[in-house]
Amino acid sequence: MLISRAPVRISFFGGGTDYPEYFLHHGGAVLATAIDKFSYVTASPFPSHLFDYSMRVSYRKVELVKNIEEIEHNVYRECLKFCGLEKDIELHNVADLPAFTGLGSSSTFTVSLLHALHSFKGEFVRPVDLAYEAIYVERNLIKDQVGCQDQVMAAMGGFNLVEFRTEEDIIVNRVPISPKRLEEFEQHLFIVFTGIRRKAADVVVKQLKKVASNTNTLKDMRAMVDKGWDILTSNRQLSEFGELLHRAWIAKRSLDSCISNQEIDQIYQLGIDSGALGGKLLGAGAGGFMLFFAPPELHSNLQQVFENHQILHVKLNAPGSQMIFS
């Protein structure tokens, strides 16, 4: 049995500029980190000659199929076809966190699955090529309107400034941050689940229709990526990062009315009133996890205010997709 895993991510700045609909015209970038929450895929040989079906795949349900076209799960189906595997394989997926919560879990699964399939065939694929393959599968085979940051972060891991030029020309710049400053930064993060789950593509489709009218705002959001990098890699106060996050959230909210709602706005305001310097909804919007940036000594206030919400504790700078058992 082979076991692969790939991390989900937290994106701080630049989300929305990682869509080809935008970056092919204006260039895009994000500042993001992989976190210690993973999507796992197991792959093992399946003796189809002993059964009346040729492969087994499982996720929230189990599919037993005679041929690849019968697979209902589009990511399993298209990744298997892409890798040229049509029988005699058994695949299972489990994850540390639920899907549709703003952490890029869908693309993380795609990356982890592709990694497992290549390893099953005895093939080595560079992390960057794994990212490119996942982007191709999702955008061209499955035809999902997804951005390109989640696949890169899942494949490459780390804490990065990622620049998007084309779907085959993506530059990953590691953030040169010391372990001590990274730990201090990590202690400022407070993540709360809004309780709302949604599919990112349903939110994004509305935003993509407004790319032309939102170009100036998206350019401002792209510029915040460099400002965030400057704060992290200098001796400037980390409080500036929190204030910049607040500006980023205001900009993100303005892209489309579907990004936030009264419930989300109330959660954000509660965080600000309890001492957070800034924050943002993670992912495309409309639900998922809310990230706050607050001095560590004020986290007890936030915990009291959000005692009825799920709070997520994470470690940053997690490794990219890897085989953990083979």
C-alpha positions as CSV (number, residue, x, y, z in Angstrom):
1,M,0.0,0.0,0.0
2,L,1.1,3.5,-0.8
3,I,0.0,6.5,1.2
4,S,0.4,10.1,0.0
5,R,-0.6,13.3,1.8
6,A,-0.8,17.0,0.8
7,P,-1.4,20.0,3.0
8,V,-4.2,22.6,2.8
9,R,-3.3,26.2,3.0
10,I,-4.0,29.6,4.5
11,S,-3.9,32.5,2.0
12,F,-3.2,35.9,3.5
13,F,-3.1,38.3,0.5
14,G,-3.7,38.2,-3.3
15,G,-6.6,35.7,-3.4
16,G,-8.5,36.4,-6.6
17,T,-5.5,37.3,-8.6
18,D,-4.5,33.7,-9.0
19,Y,-7.3,33.1,-11.6
20,P,-6.1,33.0,-15.2
21,E,-9.0,35.2,-16.1
22,Y,-7.1,37.9,-14.2
23,F,-3.4,37.1,-14.1
24,L,-3.0,36.4,-17.9
25,H,-3.7,40.1,-18.4
26,H,-2.3,41.7,-15.3
27,G,-0.1,39.2,-13.5
28,G,-1.1,37.8,-10.1
29,A,0.4,36.7,-6.8
30,V,-0.5,35.4,-3.4
31,L,1.2,35.3,0.0
32,A,0.2,32.0,1.6
33,T,1.4,29.1,3.8
34,A,0.7,25.4,3.9
35,I,-0.6,24.2,7.3
36,D,-0.4,21.0,9.2
37,K,-3.8,19.7,8.1
38,F,-3.7,17.1,5.2
39,S,-5.6,15.1,2.7
40,Y,-4.5,11.5,2.5
41,V,-4.8,9.0,-0.4
42,T,-4.0,5.3,-0.2
43,A,-3.3,3.3,-3.3
44,S,-3.0,-0.5,-3.5
45,P,-3.2,-3.2,-6.1
46,F,-6.7,-4.7,-6.6
47,P,-7.0,-8.3,-7.9
48,S,-9.9,-7.7,-10.3
49,H,-9.8,-11.3,-11.6
50,L,-11.2,-12.3,-8.2
51,F,-14.2,-9.9,-8.3
52,D,-16.9,-8.8,-10.6
53,Y,-15.6,-5.3,-10.8
54,S,-12.2,-3.9,-11.8
55,M,-11.5,-1.2,-9.2
56,R,-12.6,0.3,-5.9
57,V,-12.5,3.9,-4.9
58,S,-13.8,5.4,-1.6
59,Y,-14.4,8.8,-0.1
60,R,-17.7,9.6,1.6
61,K,-19.1,6.7,-0.4
62,V,-17.6,3.6,-2.0
63,E,-17.7,3.0,-5.7
64,L,-17.1,-0.5,-7.2
65,V,-16.9,-0.2,-11.0
66,K,-16.1,-2.4,-14.0
67,N,-14.7,0.4,-16.1
68,I,-13.3,3.9,-15.4
69,E,-16.2,5.7,-17.1
70,E,-18.6,4.4,-14.5
71,I,-16.8,6.4,-11.7
72,E,-19.1,9.1,-10.5
73,H,-16.4,11.1,-8.6
74,N,-15.0,13.4,-11.3
75,V,-11.5,13.9,-9.7
76,Y,-10.9,10.2,-9.2
77,R,-12.2,9.5,-12.8
78,E,-10.1,12.2,-14.6
79,C,-6.9,11.6,-12.6
80,L,-7.0,7.9,-13.3
81,K,-7.6,8.5,-17.0
82,F,-4.8,11.2,-17.0
83,C,-2.4,8.7,-15.4
84,G,-3.4,5.8,-17.7
85,L,-4.8,3.6,-15.0
86,E,-8.0,1.8,-15.9
87,K,-8.2,-1.3,-13.6
88,D,-6.6,-3.3,-10.8
89,I,-6.2,-0.4,-8.3
90,E,-7.9,0.4,-5.0
91,L,-8.0,4.1,-3.7
92,H,-9.2,5.6,-0.5
93,N,-9.3,9.2,0.7
94,V,-9.4,10.7,4.2
95,A,-8.8,14.2,5.4
96,D,-8.0,16.1,8.6
97,L,-10.7,18.8,7.7
98,P,-14.0,18.8,5.9
99,A,-14.3,20.1,2.3
100,F,-15.8,23.4,1.3
101,T,-14.3,25.4,4.2
102,G,-12.0,27.8,2.4
103,L,-8.6,26.0,2.9
104,G,-8.2,24.6,-0.6
105,S,-9.1,21.0,0.3
106,S,-10.5,20.2,-3.2
107,S,-7.2,20.9,-5.0
108,T,-5.2,19.4,-2.1
109,F,-7.1,16.1,-2.8
110,T,-6.3,16.3,-6.5
111,V,-2.6,16.8,-5.8
112,S,-2.5,14.0,-3.2
113,L,-4.3,11.7,-5.6
114,L,-2.0,12.4,-8.6
115,H,1.0,11.9,-6.3
116,A,-0.3,8.5,-5.2
117,L,-1.1,7.4,-8.8
118,H,2.3,8.4,-10.1
119,S,4.0,6.5,-7.2
120,F,1.8,3.5,-7.9
121,K,3.2,3.5,-11.4
122,G,6.7,3.9,-10.1
123,E,7.0,7.4,-11.5
124,F,8.7,10.4,-9.8
125,V,7.1,13.8,-10.5
126,R,8.7,17.1,-9.4
127,P,6.5,19.1,-6.9
128,V,6.1,22.0,-9.4
129,D,5.0,19.6,-12.2
130,L,2.6,18.0,-9.8
131,A,1.1,21.4,-9.3
132,Y,0.9,22.0,-13.0
133,E,-0.8,18.6,-13.6
134,A,-3.4,19.3,-10.9
135,I,-4.2,22.7,-12.5
136,Y,-4.6,21.1,-15.9
137,V,-6.8,18.3,-14.5
138,E,-9.1,20.7,-12.6
139,R,-9.3,23.5,-15.2
140,N,-9.1,21.5,-18.5
141,L,-10.5,18.0,-17.8
142,I,-12.9,18.6,-15.0
143,K,-13.5,22.2,-16.2
144,D,-13.8,23.7,-12.8
145,Q,-13.4,27.5,-12.5
146,V,-10.7,27.3,-9.9
147,G,-7.7,29.4,-9.2
148,C,-4.1,28.2,-9.2
149,Q,-2.8,28.8,-5.7
150,D,-4.2,25.8,-3.9
151,Q,-2.6,23.3,-6.2
152,V,0.8,25.0,-5.9
153,M,0.6,25.2,-2.1
154,A,-0.4,21.6,-1.8
155,A,2.4,20.4,-4.0
156,M,5.1,22.7,-2.9
157,G,4.3,23.3,0.8
158,G,6.1,26.0,2.8
159,F,5.4,29.7,3.3
160,N,5.5,31.4,0.0
161,L,5.0,34.3,-2.3
162,V,3.7,32.7,-5.4
163,E,3.7,34.6,-8.7
164,F,1.3,33.6,-11.5
165,R,2.3,34.4,-15.1
166,T,0.6,31.6,-17.1
167,E,-0.9,28.3,-16.0
168,E,2.5,26.7,-17.0
169,D,4.7,29.5,-15.6
170,I,4.4,29.9,-11.9
171,I,7.2,31.2,-9.6
172,V,7.4,30.1,-6.0
173,N,9.4,32.4,-3.7
174,R,10.0,31.0,-0.2
175,V,9.5,33.7,2.5
176,P,12.9,34.1,4.2
177,I,11.5,34.3,7.8
178,S,13.5,33.1,10.9
179,P,12.0,30.3,13.1
180,K,11.6,32.8,15.9
181,R,9.7,35.3,13.9
182,L,7.6,32.6,12.3
183,E,6.7,31.3,15.8
184,E,5.8,34.9,16.9
185,F,3.7,35.3,13.7
186,E,1.9,32.0,14.2
187,Q,1.0,33.0,17.8
188,H,-1.0,35.9,16.4
189,L,-3.3,33.7,14.3
190,F,-6.8,32.8,15.6
191,I,-9.0,30.8,13.3
192,V,-12.8,30.3,13.7
193,F,-15.2,28.2,11.7
194,T,-18.2,30.2,10.6
195,G,-20.3,27.0,10.4
196,I,-21.0,27.7,6.8
197,R,-19.8,25.3,4.1
198,R,-20.0,26.2,0.4
199,K,-18.4,25.2,-2.9
200,A,-15.8,27.8,-3.9
201,A,-16.7,27.5,-7.6
202,D,-20.3,28.6,-6.9
203,V,-18.9,31.8,-5.3
204,V,-16.2,32.4,-7.8
205,V,-18.3,32.3,-10.9
206,K,-20.0,35.6,-9.9
207,Q,-16.6,37.2,-9.1
208,L,-15.1,36.2,-12.5
209,K,-17.9,37.9,-14.3
210,K,-16.8,41.2,-12.7
211,V,-13.0,40.9,-13.3
212,A,-13.0,43.9,-15.7
213,S,-14.9,46.2,-13.3
214,N,-12.9,45.0,-10.3
215,T,-9.4,45.3,-12.0
216,N,-8.3,48.3,-9.9
217,T,-9.3,46.6,-6.6
218,L,-7.6,43.3,-7.7
219,K,-4.4,45.3,-8.5
220,D,-4.5,46.8,-5.0
221,M,-4.9,43.3,-3.6
222,R,-1.9,42.1,-5.6
223,A,0.1,45.0,-4.2
224,M,-0.7,43.9,-0.6
225,V,1.2,40.7,-1.3
226,D,4.4,42.6,-1.6
227,K,3.6,44.7,1.5
228,G,2.9,41.6,3.5
229,W,6.2,40.1,2.4
230,D,8.0,43.3,3.4
231,I,6.4,43.3,6.9
232,L,7.3,39.6,7.5
233,T,10.9,39.9,6.2
234,S,11.8,43.1,8.1
235,N,11.9,44.3,11.7
236,R,8.6,46.0,11.4
237,Q,5.9,45.4,13.9
238,L,3.7,42.4,13.2
239,S,0.7,44.6,14.1
240,E,1.1,46.1,10.6
241,F,0.3,42.7,9.1
242,G,-3.0,42.6,11.0
243,E,-3.9,46.1,9.9
244,L,-3.1,45.1,6.3
245,L,-5.3,42.0,6.6
246,H,-8.2,44.3,7.6
247,R,-7.6,46.4,4.4
248,A,-7.5,43.1,2.4
249,W,-10.8,42.0,3.8
250,I,-12.5,45.3,3.0
251,A,-11.2,45.0,-0.6
252,K,-12.3,41.4,-0.9
253,R,-15.8,42.2,0.3
254,S,-16.1,44.8,-2.3
255,L,-15.6,42.4,-5.2
256,D,-19.1,41.0,-5.0
257,S,-22.0,41.0,-2.6
258,C,-21.9,37.1,-2.4
259,I,-18.6,37.1,-0.6
260,S,-20.0,38.1,2.8
261,N,-23.4,38.2,4.5
262,Q,-24.8,39.5,7.8
263,E,-23.7,36.4,9.8
264,I,-20.2,36.6,8.5
265,D,-20.0,40.3,9.1
266,Q,-21.2,39.8,12.7
267,I,-18.5,37.2,13.3
268,Y,-15.8,39.5,11.9
269,Q,-17.0,42.5,14.0
270,L,-17.0,40.3,17.1
271,G,-13.4,39.5,16.5
272,I,-12.4,43.1,15.9
273,D,-14.3,44.2,19.0
274,S,-12.4,41.5,21.0
275,G,-9.0,42.8,20.1
276,A,-8.2,41.5,16.7
277,L,-6.2,43.9,14.5
278,G,-7.7,42.5,11.3
279,G,-8.7,39.3,9.6
280,K,-10.3,37.8,6.6
281,L,-12.6,35.0,5.5
282,L,-10.3,32.3,4.0
283,G,-11.0,31.1,0.5
284,A,-13.4,32.4,-2.1
285,G,-15.9,33.7,0.4
286,A,-19.5,33.1,1.6
287,G,-18.4,30.7,4.4
288,G,-15.6,28.5,5.7
289,F,-13.0,29.6,8.2
290,M,-12.5,33.2,9.5
291,L,-8.9,34.1,10.2
292,F,-8.2,36.8,12.8
293,F,-4.8,38.4,13.6
294,A,-4.6,39.4,17.2
295,P,-1.9,39.8,19.9
296,P,-1.4,36.5,21.8
297,E,-2.4,38.0,25.1
298,L,-5.9,38.8,23.7
299,H,-6.6,35.3,22.4
300,S,-8.3,34.4,25.7
301,N,-10.9,37.2,24.9
302,L,-11.5,35.7,21.5
303,Q,-11.9,32.2,22.9
304,Q,-14.6,33.4,25.3
305,V,-16.4,35.3,22.5
306,F,-16.3,32.3,20.2
307,E,-16.8,29.6,22.8
308,N,-19.7,28.2,20.7
309,H,-17.7,28.0,17.5
310,Q,-15.1,25.5,16.4
311,I,-11.6,27.0,16.8
312,L,-8.8,25.6,14.6
313,H,-5.2,25.4,15.9
314,V,-2.5,25.1,13.2
315,K,1.2,25.0,12.6
316,L,2.5,26.9,9.5
317,N,5.1,26.2,6.9
318,A,4.0,22.6,6.5
319,P,5.8,20.3,3.9
320,G,4.3,19.8,0.5
321,S,2.9,16.7,-1.0
322,Q,4.9,13.6,0.0
323,M,4.7,9.8,0.2
324,I,4.6,8.9,3.9
325,F,4.4,5.1,3.4
326,S,5.3,2.9,0.4
